[in-house]
Amino acid sequence: MSKGRAVAVMLDDAEEAALTALIRKHGAPQSLALRARIVLAAADGLTNKDIATKLNVCAHTAGVWRNRFARDGLDGLYDEPRPGAPRQIGD
Protein backbone atom coordinates (compact mmCIF):
# COMPACT_ATOMS: atom_id res chain seq x y z
CA MET A 1 0.00 0.00 0.00
CA SER A 2 1.44 3.33 -0.99
CA LYS A 3 1.51 6.27 1.37
CA GLY A 4 -0.46 9.34 0.52
CA ARG A 5 -4.09 10.31 0.35
CA ALA A 6 -6.71 7.80 1.35
CA VAL A 7 -8.90 6.45 -1.42
CA ALA A 8 -12.34 8.07 -1.48
CA VAL A 9 -15.16 5.59 -0.93
CA MET A 10 -18.47 6.34 -2.64
CA LEU A 11 -21.41 4.02 -1.96
CA ASP A 12 -24.59 3.62 -3.90
CA ASP A 13 -27.82 2.70 -2.11
CA ALA A 14 -27.46 -1.04 -2.78
CA GLU A 15 -23.91 -1.19 -1.40
CA GLU A 16 -24.86 0.80 1.69
CA ALA A 17 -27.83 -1.50 2.32
CA ALA A 18 -25.64 -4.60 1.88
CA LEU A 19 -23.00 -3.27 4.30
CA THR A 20 -25.64 -2.36 6.87
CA ALA A 21 -27.17 -5.83 6.51
CA LEU A 22 -23.74 -7.40 7.14
CA ILE A 23 -23.39 -5.42 10.34
CA ARG A 24 -26.87 -6.37 11.59
CA LYS A 25 -26.81 -10.01 10.50
CA HIS A 26 -26.89 -12.22 13.58
CA GLY A 27 -24.68 -15.01 12.25
CA ALA A 28 -22.15 -12.86 10.39
CA PRO A 29 -18.49 -13.20 11.41
CA GLN A 30 -17.43 -10.25 13.52
CA SER A 31 -14.38 -9.67 11.34
CA LEU A 32 -16.65 -9.14 8.33
CA ALA A 33 -18.92 -6.81 10.33
CA LEU A 34 -15.88 -4.76 11.39
CA ARG A 35 -14.76 -4.44 7.77
CA ALA A 36 -18.24 -3.24 6.82
CA ARG A 37 -18.12 -0.65 9.63
CA ILE A 38 -14.75 0.57 8.37
CA VAL A 39 -16.10 1.02 4.83
CA LEU A 40 -19.24 2.81 6.04
CA ALA A 41 -17.12 5.17 8.14
CA ALA A 42 -14.85 5.82 5.15
CA ALA A 43 -17.91 6.61 3.03
CA ASP A 44 -18.96 9.15 5.68
CA GLY A 45 -15.70 11.00 4.98
CA LEU A 46 -13.67 9.96 8.03
CA THR A 47 -9.91 9.63 7.75
CA ASN A 48 -8.13 6.36 8.50
CA LYS A 49 -6.93 7.81 11.79
CA ASP A 50 -10.47 8.81 12.79
CA ILE A 51 -11.81 5.39 11.81
CA ALA A 52 -9.05 3.72 13.83
CA THR A 53 -9.95 5.72 16.91
CA LYS A 54 -13.69 5.16 16.51
CA LEU A 55 -13.51 1.39 15.88
CA ASN A 56 -10.43 0.56 17.99
CA VAL A 57 -8.28 -0.70 15.11
CA CYS A 58 -4.99 0.63 13.76
CA ALA A 59 -4.98 3.18 10.95
CA HIS A 60 -3.20 0.74 8.64
CA THR A 61 -6.07 -1.76 9.03
CA ALA A 62 -8.59 0.93 8.16
CA GLY A 63 -6.57 1.83 5.07
CA VAL A 64 -6.25 -1.78 3.93
CA TRP A 65 -10.00 -2.42 3.99
CA ARG A 66 -10.80 0.97 2.47
CA ASN A 67 -8.46 0.21 -0.45
CA ARG A 68 -9.70 -3.36 -0.90
CA PHE A 69 -13.31 -2.17 -1.02
CA ALA A 70 -12.43 0.57 -3.51
CA ARG A 71 -10.61 -1.98 -5.70
CA ASP A 72 -12.90 -5.05 -5.42
CA GLY A 73 -16.24 -3.83 -4.06
CA LEU A 74 -18.18 -5.99 -1.61
CA ASP A 75 -16.24 -9.09 -2.64
CA GLY A 76 -13.05 -7.46 -1.36
CA LEU A 77 -14.28 -7.64 2.23
CA TYR A 78 -14.23 -11.43 2.32
CA ASP A 79 -11.07 -13.37 3.17
CA GLU A 80 -8.82 -14.39 0.32
CA PRO A 81 -7.43 -17.92 0.15
CA ARG A 82 -4.36 -18.39 2.31
CA PRO A 83 -1.07 -19.56 0.81
CA GLY A 84 0.28 -22.96 1.61
CA ALA A 85 -0.44 -26.60 1.05
CA PRO A 86 -4.03 -27.74 0.62
CA ARG A 87 -5.78 -29.26 3.63
CA GLN A 88 -5.14 -32.93 4.26
CA ILE A 89 -8.07 -33.29 6.66
CA GLY A 90 -11.41 -31.69 5.83
CA ASP A 91 -13.89 -30.09 8.16
Long-range contacts (C-beta under 8 A, 24 or more apart in sequence): 1-60, 1-63, 1-64, 1-67, 6-42, 6-47, 6-48, 6-63, 6-66, 7-66, 7-67, 7-70, 8-70, 9-39, 9-42, 9-43, 9-66, 9-69, 9-70, 10-43, 11-39, 11-40, 11-43, 15-73, 15-74, 16-40, 16-43, 18-74, 19-74, 22-77, 31-79, 32-77, 32-78, 35-65, 35-69, 35-77, 36-77, 38-62, 38-65, 38-66, 39-65, 39-66, 39-69, 39-77, 42-66, 42-69
